[in-house]
């Protein structure tokens, strides 16, 4: 956000101008080299083999190192250092295994987009196996995720990370005498009302972010938390006949539920055969890391003060596809960690914009496609590379993105003070009927 200025009980901010795309999907696709669209079952399968080899290597390394940390083999000056060392080694294992398992999740996600191979049967078979092994109802989520791609950042049709509006949060109606619709100016008394209603304490924000990272994914598929607000209470991915699905998709939902039921049965058998601790440490903690990365990655892809959301009069597929960001996962921790984050999760965070432009591009071709698309967007004054993705960035974005207005058709997030970082401008001096004053310069 630009520098804020306070005068006579009013806070004003200098907003960053964001170009609202006026490109067609044909224009975007033509910028991508033709060979980037090619899918190879053999090449895609090699990544699955590689991921499982990494998981086996991490498991072998953890169990071997853990066995070596005994007084007979290692001389530590204090007995408490032995469990501390074993904990550190396990923490490294669970973190690394969680990242690689997230990569397997990404491959299953590509199967749902038919990007794994040219065979629909192979795609759905591999996707169902991998996603079921990670507790995901494959077809149920594939169906709603496809709808998310069709309506990204559409206020009433998108499926997940849909912003809450002023009225949905119970905030007082907009008072034009005390605040601007675009969030550039807010009276102090209105700011105080917002702060009291929304809260913006560092501790509260940290706890909310932690809760989302731990429980956000299961709460979404089970109860539609953070999903489309127009769906009735009780909407879930696990019951056919929900508003999420069409009647002819009944059997696919059942197959999805069967996959998750087999997953639960497999974990129960693991506990019976080898004990709860073995299952919990070997599988379940890395599994929680997968859920954590999934929420962090998707939240930061689709939530940022720089990203517009649209109501029907201004929405197009191309605008929705370009209302997302590429981010270097783990880039907050430096270049080496950024490389690890990208390599283990197959670039899902770093190449997300091109994935929304054409979701059948496999991840190994998405890097070249991303470079080509960025060059085309740059000529239109559009840059969709966000700050590196990580915990600090999620915390920052969470505090900046509290709500959007009930009025207007092009919407940017406002923070807990009612101020917005950005405002829209249209390319080439075009005028929008967004309901928000548009700067056409």
C-alpha positions, -999 to +999 in steps of 0.1 A: +000+000+000+012+035-008+020+059+020-010+068+042-018+104+051-040+114+081-058+147+082-088+160+100-098+125+113-095+108+079-069+084+066-061+085+029-038+061+010-021+063-024-033+031-042-014+010-067-031+008-101-038-027-114-046-032-151-078-052-157-070-076-185-088-071-218-072-102-235-090-131-251-082-167-242-072-173-278-046-145-275-032-161-243-030-196-257-013-184-289+016-171-268+024-206-256+046-229-278+026-258-293+048-285-279+040-274-243+005-289-247+019-324-253+012-350-226+033-381-220+021-410-198+057-423-196+072-390-186+045-383-161+049-417-146+086-412-140+078-384-116+056-407-096+084-432-094+109-405-084+086-392-057+082-427-042+119-432-043+125-400-024+099-410+002+116-444+006+150-427+009+137-402+035+121-431+055+153-452+054+174-422+064+152-413+093+149-448+107+186-455+103+197-422+120+171-427+148+186-460+156+221-446+158+212-420+185+219-441+215+244-438+243+262-469+229+269-452+196+268-414+203+282-396+234+261-366+243+269-346+274+233-347+286+207-375+284+180-350+273+200-344+241+192-379+228+154-374+225+160-338+213+183-351+185+158-378+175+130-352+174+151-329+151+158-358+127+121-368+127+110-332+121+133-331+091+119-364+078+083-353+082+089-319+066+107-334+036+082-363+032+053-338+034+067-318+006+073-348-017+039-362-009+025-328-019+042-334-052+023-367-055-009-347-047-001-323-075+003-352-100-031-366-089-045-331-094-030-331-129-048-364-136-081-347-127-073-321-154-064-349-179-028-335-180-011-368-170-016-385-203-038-386-234-059-415-219-088-404-198-091-439-182-054-439-172-057-403-159-087-411-137-073-444-125-039-429-114-056-399-100-081-419-080-054-441-065-030-413-056-057-390-042-075-417-023-041-426-007-040-390+005-076-389+018-090-369-011-124-378-027-109-378-063-139-373-086-159-351-061-130-327-058-121-330-095-156-319-104-157-288-082-121-279-090-130-279-127-158-254-119-133-233-100-111-231-131-141-221-152-151-193-128-119-183-110-125-151-090-162-150-099-180-139-068-210-161-072-196-191-092-161-197-080-158-226-056-131-218-031-113-188-014-144-167-022-141-134-004-166-124+022-185-092+016-191-063+040-227-075+047-217-111+052-193-100+080-220-079+096-202-046+090-221-013+088-233-003+053-210+019+033-212+056+043-200+077+013-196+107+035-170+089+056-154+064+033-147+058-004-161+028-022-126+021-036-110+021-001-087+051-006-101+072+022-117+062+055-127+083+085-112+073+118-145+065+134-153+040+106-118+025+110-125+020+147-158+002+139-140-021+114-112-028+139-136-037+166-157-059+143-129-077+125-100-077+149-065-074+136-042-084+165-010-102+155-018-131+179-053-135+166-041-134+130-014-160+137-039-184+154-063-180+125-036-187+100-024-217+120-059-231+122-064-227+085-032-245+077-040-274+100-077-278+093-086-258+062-085-286+037-107-312+056-131-284+066-135-274+030-142-309+016-163-319+046-183-287+052-175-262+024-155-239+047-140-210+026-161-223-003-189-206-023-212-187+000-243-193-020-243-231-012-266-241+017-252-251+051-242-287+052-228-288+017-201-315+014-180-333-012-190-367+003-227-370-006-243-373-040-271-350-049-254-320-033-255-286-050-219-292-060-229-320-083-252-330-112-274-361-112-253-379-138-222-376-115-238-398-088-216-429-095-184-408-095-192-394-061-197-430-048-164-441-063-147-411-046-162-420-012-152-456-017-116-445-022-116-425+010-132-454+029-105-477+017-079-451+029-094-451+063-095-489+064-059-490+053-049-467+081-069-488+106-052-519+094-018-502+097-025-493+133-037-529+140-006-545+124+022-521+134+008-499+161-006-463+162+028-447+167+042-462+136+013-451+114+012-416+131+049-409+127+055-425+093+024-414+075+000-391+094+023-362+104+036-360+068+000-362+057-008-332+078+021-314+062+005-321+028-028-305+039-008-276+053+010-270+020-022-274+000-039-247+019-009-223+020-003-227-018-039-223-029-046-195-005-016-175-018-024-183-054-059-168-052-057-143-023-038-110-024-045-073-023-033-072-059-059-096-073-094-085-085-126-104-080-155-100-104-193-100-105-210-112-137-210-080-157-172-078-157-162-114-156-146-133-185-128-166-184-095-149-194-099-123-166-105-151-141-075-171-153-054-140-148-067-133-114-041-155-097-004-153-089+028-173-094+049-174-062+082-191-053+072-216-026+096-214+003+113-184-014+111-165+019+139-188+031+163-181+002+171-194-032+180-230-021+147-234-003+129-219-032+145-245-055+135-273-031+099-260-028+095-258-066+112-292-073+094-312-047+059-298-055+064-298-093+061-261-097+025-259-088+030-225-071+055-211-095+035-219-127+000-214-115-011-187-139-004-207-170-022-237-154-053-215-152-049-204-188-047-241-200-050-268-173-040-297-196-004-285-198+017-310-177+039-296-150+071-304-168+061-282-197+045-255-176+079-238-169+085-229-206+048-221-211+050-197-181+080-178-196+062-174-229+029-163-212+047-138-190+064-122-220+030-117-236+014-104-204+042-079-199+034-063-232+000-056-219+013-042-186+003-072-166+027-088-141+014-117-120+045-128-100+037-124-063+060-123-033+076-156-023+051-180-007+056-190+029+042-185+064+051-148+067+035-141+034+003-159+043+002-139+076+007-106+057-020-115+031-044-127+057-042-093+075-046-073+043-075-093+028-105-091+051-135-083+029-148-069-004-177-045-010-213-054-017-213-029-045-193-028-077-184-054-103-146-052-100-136-058-064-103-056-045-098-066-009-100-042+019-081-046+052-093-044+088-092-006+085-114-005+054-085+006+032-075-011-001-040-014-016-052-013-052-076+002-076-085-010-111-077+007-144-088-004-178-064-008-207-064+016-236-087+041-219-117+018-219-145+026-195-160-001-173-195-002-157-180-018-127-197+005-103-162+017-091-147+049-103-121+037-129-089+055-136-084+053-174-050+070-176 
